[in-house]
Amino acid sequence: MNTVTVTPADWWVTAGQSCDAVRDGLDRARVAPDLLSTLSELERARRASSAAVGSAVQALLASGVSWERIAAAIGASSAEEAQALATPLLGDADRVLERRLT
């Protein structure tokens, strides 16, 4: 993504699309024909949820929101804890955004 300028709006669109994927995965899990299919759909929803949260954090950071405010929003005790919790989610968000933009 070195040649593309990413804006907060790009992150919000990615978060929204990931939320849609979570909802779809949970809907499919409810009607899956067996437990393995249910597990598969729940895992897809979990991955999409990680990308949604990571994308929302990226959008907030790009909009100038502090880690302290993000920490309060996610129930973390400090900015450092929020950053540690968000680190793997930011990677998930980066991968989803890159796929969306290419």
Kinemage of the C-alpha trace (Angstrom):
@kinemage 1
@onewidth
@group {chain A} dominant
@subgroup {mainchain}
@vectorlist {calphas} color= white
{ca met a 1} P 0.000 0.000 0.000
{ca asn a 2} L 2.982 2.295 -0.406
{ca thr a 3} L 1.460 4.083 -3.400
{ca val a 4} L -2.040 4.548 -1.984
{ca thr a 5} L -2.971 7.263 0.482
{ca val a 6} L -5.291 5.771 3.070
{ca thr a 7} L -7.802 8.074 4.728
{ca pro a 8} L -9.967 7.620 7.827
{ca ala a 9} L -12.887 7.061 5.449
{ca asp a 10} L -11.077 4.076 3.911
{ca trp a 11} L -10.764 2.572 7.380
{ca trp a 12} L -14.436 3.232 8.207
{ca val a 13} L -15.569 1.558 4.974
{ca thr a 14} L -13.364 -1.431 5.806
{ca ala a 15} L -14.803 -1.558 9.339
{ca gly a 16} L -18.346 -1.450 7.950
{ca gln a 17} L -17.679 -4.189 5.443
{ca ser a 18} L -16.079 -6.304 8.162
{ca cys a 19} L -19.147 -5.791 10.378
{ca asp a 20} L -21.307 -7.022 7.508
{ca ala a 21} L -19.073 -10.104 7.234
{ca val a 22} L -19.473 -10.736 10.989
{ca arg a 23} L -23.253 -10.542 10.706
{ca asp a 24} L -23.256 -12.863 7.678
{ca gly a 25} L -21.008 -15.385 9.430
{ca leu a 26} L -23.186 -15.432 12.523
{ca asp a 27} L -26.316 -15.834 10.397
{ca arg a 28} L -24.737 -18.765 8.526
{ca ala a 29} L -23.570 -20.328 11.814
{ca arg a 30} L -27.157 -20.380 13.102
{ca val a 31} L -28.367 -22.432 10.150
{ca ala a 32} L -25.285 -24.565 9.534
{ca pro a 33} L -26.127 -28.242 9.035
{ca asp a 34} L -23.599 -29.566 11.572
{ca leu a 35} L -21.189 -28.519 14.309
{ca leu a 36} L -18.132 -28.420 12.050
{ca ser a 37} L -19.898 -26.063 9.678
{ca thr a 38} L -21.017 -23.957 12.631
{ca leu a 39} L -17.436 -23.798 13.895
{ca ser a 40} L -16.187 -22.771 10.462
{ca glu a 41} L -18.718 -19.936 10.217
{ca leu a 42} L -17.994 -18.753 13.753
{ca glu a 43} L -14.276 -18.606 12.936
{ca arg a 44} L -14.993 -16.534 9.827
{ca ala a 45} L -17.071 -14.180 11.973
{ca arg a 46} L -14.280 -13.953 14.563
{ca arg a 47} L -11.702 -13.018 11.920
{ca ala a 48} L -14.047 -10.416 10.461
{ca ser a 49} L -14.665 -9.025 13.942
{ca ser a 50} L -10.925 -8.608 14.484
{ca ala a 51} L -10.646 -6.726 11.218
{ca ala a 52} L -13.643 -4.546 12.110
{ca val a 53} L -12.191 -3.524 15.469
{ca gly a 54} L -8.739 -2.977 13.987
{ca ser a 55} L -10.183 -0.869 11.181
{ca ala a 56} L -12.172 1.238 13.639
{ca val a 57} L -9.045 1.832 15.719
{ca gln a 58} L -7.092 2.788 12.590
{ca ala a 59} L -9.847 5.220 11.565
{ca leu a 60} L -9.886 6.805 15.013
{ca leu a 61} L -6.108 7.131 15.107
{ca ala a 62} L -6.072 8.626 11.603
{ca ser a 63} L -8.688 11.121 12.788
{ca gly a 64} L -6.518 12.224 15.691
{ca val a 65} L -8.184 10.310 18.530
{ca ser a 66} L -5.745 9.481 21.326
{ca trp a 67} L -4.893 6.025 22.578
{ca glu a 68} L -6.238 7.119 25.970
{ca arg a 69} L -9.707 7.690 24.499
{ca ile a 70} L -9.520 4.419 22.561
{ca ala a 71} L -8.513 2.656 25.788
{ca ala a 72} L -11.575 4.045 27.542
{ca ala a 73} L -13.825 2.950 24.670
{ca ile a 74} L -12.585 -0.656 24.724
{ca gly a 75} L -12.343 -0.969 28.504
{ca ala a 76} L -8.540 -1.050 28.664
{ca ser a 77} L -6.905 0.328 31.795
{ca ser a 78} L -4.303 2.364 29.899
{ca ala a 79} L -3.190 3.514 26.483
{ca glu a 80} L -0.418 0.929 26.620
{ca glu a 81} L -2.869 -1.881 27.321
{ca ala a 82} L -5.084 -0.682 24.465
{ca gln a 83} L -2.120 -0.669 22.101
{ca ala a 84} L -1.138 -4.186 23.167
{ca leu a 85} L -4.705 -5.434 22.699
{ca ala a 86} L -5.055 -3.699 19.346
{ca thr a 87} L -1.745 -4.740 17.790
{ca pro a 88} L -2.916 -8.063 16.285
{ca leu a 89} L -6.224 -6.472 15.253
{ca leu a 90} L -4.408 -3.693 13.388
{ca gly a 91} L -2.592 -6.335 11.360
{ca asp a 92} L -5.917 -7.987 10.502
{ca ala a 93} L -7.304 -4.601 9.460
{ca asp a 94} L -4.262 -3.854 7.299
{ca arg a 95} L -4.671 -7.137 5.417
{ca val a 96} L -8.393 -6.585 4.812
{ca leu a 97} L -7.867 -2.991 3.674
{ca glu a 98} L -5.085 -4.014 1.312
{ca arg a 99} L -7.321 -6.696 -0.259
{ca arg a 100} L -10.148 -4.171 -0.566
{ca leu a 101} L -7.969 -1.548 -2.260
{ca thr a 102} L -6.186 -3.860 -4.697
